[in-house]
């Protein structure tokens, strides 16, 4: 449970970092690359100094660098999102297939023994 909590906290931290970076550029936070922000944070985390005044400078540089990781705006969807029908070599089941003819002979008469 602690590992799941840590992963969720790390995800939240990266999203907050992305939101702050987007606010500095005045763009939508969805335009900031999550994987880009994650890579930058992994790279810059060892550089973080334990002094409080240096942490603030480090964080501001981190936000600026993440703000440069923008992705282009999404294109508008041309085709509607639908489920395609699966291709099959067999014909579709129709109304006349739903009630096949029933056997007329009893079971014992329909068995053929071969020697």
C-alpha positions in Angstrom: 0.0 0.0 0.0 2.9 2.4 0.7 4.3 1.8 -2.8 0.9 2.6 -4.4 0.6 5.7 -2.2 4.1 6.8 -3.2 3.3 6.3 -6.9 0.1 8.3 -6.7 1.9 11.1 -4.8 4.7 11.2 -7.5 2.0 11.3 -10.2 0.3 14.2 -8.5 3.6 16.0 -8.0 4.4 15.8 -11.7 0.9 17.0 -12.6 1.2 20.0 -10.3 4.6 20.7 -11.8 3.1 20.6 -15.3 0.2 22.9 -14.2 2.7 25.5 -12.8 4.8 25.3 -15.9 1.7 25.8 -18.1 0.7 28.8 -16.1 4.0 30.5 -16.7 3.5 30.1 -20.5 -0.2 30.8 -20.3 -1.1 27.6 -22.1 -3.4 24.6 -21.3 -1.7 22.1 -18.9 -2.6 19.3 -21.3 -0.1 20.8 -23.8 2.8 19.9 -21.4 4.4 16.5 -21.9 4.0 14.2 -18.9 6.9 12.0 -20.0 9.0 15.0 -20.7 8.3 16.4 -17.3 9.1 13.0 -15.7 12.4 12.8 -17.5 13.4 16.3 -16.5 12.5 15.7 -12.9 14.5 12.5 -12.8 17.5 14.3 -14.3 17.3 17.4 -12.1 16.4 15.7 -8.8 20.0 14.9 -7.8 20.9 18.6 -8.3 18.5 19.7 -5.6 20.4 21.3 -2.7 19.3 20.9 0.9 19.4 24.7 1.6 15.9 26.3 1.5 17.0 29.4 -0.6 18.6 27.1 -3.2 15.6 24.8 -3.4 13.5 27.8 -4.5 15.9 28.7 -7.3 16.2 25.0 -8.3 12.4 24.7 -8.4 12.0 27.8 -10.6 14.6 26.5 -13.1 12.8 23.1 -13.1 9.4 24.8 -13.8 11.0 26.8 -16.7 12.6 23.7 -18.2 9.3 21.7 -17.9 7.5 24.7 -19.6 9.6 24.1 -22.7 8.3 20.5 -23.0 5.2 21.4 -24.9 3.4 19.2 -27.4 1.5 20.4 -30.4 -2.3 20.9 -30.1 -4.4 17.8 -30.9 -5.9 17.6 -34.3 -9.6 17.5 -34.7 -11.0 14.0 -35.2 -11.9 13.4 -38.8 -13.9 10.2 -38.4 -16.3 9.5 -35.6 -15.2 7.1 -32.9 -17.0 3.9 -33.6 -16.5 0.1 -33.2 -15.6 -1.6 -36.4 -17.3 -4.9 -37.1 -15.1 -7.9 -37.0 -14.5 -9.4 -40.4 -15.6 -13.0 -40.8 -15.6 -15.5 -43.6 -18.9 -16.9 -42.4 -22.2 -15.2 -43.4 -24.2 -13.3 -40.9 -26.9 -15.1 -38.9 -30.3 -14.2 -40.4 -33.9 -14.9 -39.3 -34.2 -18.1 -41.2 -31.2 -19.5 -39.3 -32.8 -19.0 -35.9 -35.2 -22.0 -36.0 -33.5 -24.9 -37.7 -35.6 -28.0 -38.5 -35.8 -30.5 -35.7 -35.1 -34.2 -36.1 -38.1 -36.4 -36.9 -36.7 -39.8 -36.0 -36.1 -41.1 -32.5 -32.5 -41.1 -31.3 -32.2 -44.9 -31.4 -33.2 -45.0 -35.1 -30.8 -42.4 -36.1 -27.7 -44.2 -34.9 -25.9 -46.3 -37.5 -23.4 -48.9 -36.4 -20.5 -49.7 -38.7 -18.4 -52.9 -38.4 
